[in-house]
């Protein structure tokens, strides 16, 4: 890494930190410590909601993972996200705001009138963050940085540095600092990401000849990462879960000044997702295939290193570090919210000091996520692996939300049993018997879980569920 790269890198990184500090100092504070620390005092405008939603989702796990597939078909992960965001804006946000929710899981408590279902689902979210999202993010972030720059530092050391700096935003600034830094880094990411796309296309003279046809199509066959028929089953519900019920993401939309402000932020995010993100997450990988062959998850970092001049590489490194930190600190803040609001205040101490216990939880998550990084270091196709593992949690949790929103007179104990059943069922599909693509298996898991909830509610708990018309 040259002197000019270091200079540009540290100047941009420091500038974003200073702007974030200044912006956060200007805002008034909410008297509700939970809403202040976890929802920025419900003071986010649509601009910061869109910025934070965009950057929390787009990080090295996406850029490295999707470009690592080196095929255009994986753009469906981003195109399909638009469906999830529309469901969030039109269907779920009005309900969250009506119930004044701090966490997405709070809605479950209020719909089922039972805090135990809220705590159960929160524990699943926390386990997913700890064993899937956080370590994979550290792995892909450190991999990208080590591929981009030639430095005499191990990948594990880089992962530790990322975790340490990322935690500082979440611990000391809460969601407000996270959202503000997200937005400014997000602007840089979109600009630099498109620059990489243009430079990549120029590098091959806009000529994709020699790249196999199956890597240049959006219609995936049965052997592709996303077969075309999965778009009509599990893909839709994966997106609804991720954007509509996943605390790591939805938390930003819960922090709006009003419901309309939050909806505007989600619509802006959907527009960015539709028009800007898809080329960023697939074209560099395909170009890397033509230039270097099948190099998997190393494709994006290698291409950026070869194409960008020194000063621009320093700027991009700063932006990419911002995206890594953004996603990492967002997950930490969401995890702290789930633990404090859904577990600690409910079962241990309702008068707990929010910031103090949040710091303890965040530090423990940081340490454990670092320990988990080596587990993923030999993985190939990290994005597909992440989605597959996520199915252990996503469909059972989504079944709990769908049943609670669509039916009345459902016993919470039936839902707790359903969450366990759904996780075990999908684990069986994943590790014992997989007759179909894992995206289809996620859809089957969801349908079976909802059916299990209704049958268990009727037979075991002697309650007849009835269709709930409307969302009140």
C-alpha positions, 0 to 999 in steps of 0.5 A: 500500500503506497503512501498516497493510498494511506493518506487518502484512506485515513483522510476519508475515514477520519472525515466521515467520523468527524462529520458523524460526531458533529451531526449527532451532537446537533440532534436533540435527545429522547427521554426514552433511553431505549428509543434514543439508543436503539431508534435514534429517538425516532428522529431519522429523516427518509434520507438517513433511513435510505442511507442506512438501509442501503449500506447495512445491506451492501457490504463485503459479504454482498460485494465479495459474495455475489461477485464471487459467483462470477455469474449474472444470475445472482443479481436476483438476490438484489432485484428480489429485494424490491419485493421485500421492501414493498411488503415492509413499506405497505404492509408491515411498517403501518403495523409496527408504528401502530404498536409503537415497536422498538424491536420487530419481535415486540410485535409478536408479543403484542399479537400473541399477548405473550412475552415468551414468544418475543424472547424465543425469536430474539434468541434465534436472531441473536444466534444468527447474528453471532454464528452467521452474519457477524463472522461472515462479515469479518471474513469477507471484509478481511478477505477483501482488504487483504486482496486489495492491498499488499500488507504484511498483516494476516487476514485474522488480524485485519478481522480483529481490527475491523471488529474493534473499530466497528464496535466503537460506533455501535457502543458509543453512538447508538443507532444515530451514529450508525445511521449517519455514518452509513449515509455518508459512506453509502454515497461514496460506495455507490459512486466508487462501486459504479466507477469499478463497474465502468473500469471493469467494462473498459478493461475488456472493451465491453466484450464478454466473448469467451465467458460461458453463456450460463454466466451471462443469463438471468434465467438460471437452469437447475444447476445454477446458483438460482434456478429460475423456478425458485424465484416464485417460491422461497426467494420471495419469502426470503426477501420478506423475512430479511427486509420486513422482520429482521431486526438488523435491517428493519430497525432503521425503518422503525426509527423514522420521524413518522410512518410516512417518513419511514416509508419514503426511506424504504421506497428510496432504498428500493429504487437504489436497489433496482437501478444501481446495485445489480450491476455493482454486484455481478458485472465485476465478477463476470469481468474477473472470470474473463480476466482471471478465470474462476477465482471465486470469492477473490474476484472482486478484491483482485479486480479492484486492486488491478484496475484502480490507480493508487489514489483511487484505491485509497479512497475506495478502501476507505469507503469499503471499510465504511461499509464493513464497519456500517454493517458490523456496527448495525448488527451489533446495535440490533443485537443489543436492542434484542437482548436489552428490550426483549430479554434483559428488561423482561426477565432480569432487570426492567430498570437496567442502564441501557447503554451499560448493558448494551456495551457489555453485550456488544463486547461479548458479541465482538469477541465471539464473532472473532472466534468464529471467523476461522470456521468460514475461511475454507468456505467456497461460495460464501453468499450461497452458504450464508443464505442456506444457513440463514434458512435455519432461522428465517422461515420459522421466524417468518412463520411466526409473523405470518401466523400472528398477522393472519390469524386470531386465537393462536396460542403463543406456545404453539408458535414457540413449538413451531419455531423449534419444529421449523428449525429442525425441519430445515436442518433435516432438509439441509444436512440429511435429505435435500430433494430440491434446491435449498430455496425451494426447501425454505418455502416448504419449511415455511408452509409446513411451519404455518400448518404445524402452528395451526394444527398444534394450536387446534389439537394440543391447545384446543383453540380454533384459529380464525382468519384475521381480516385486516391488520388491526 
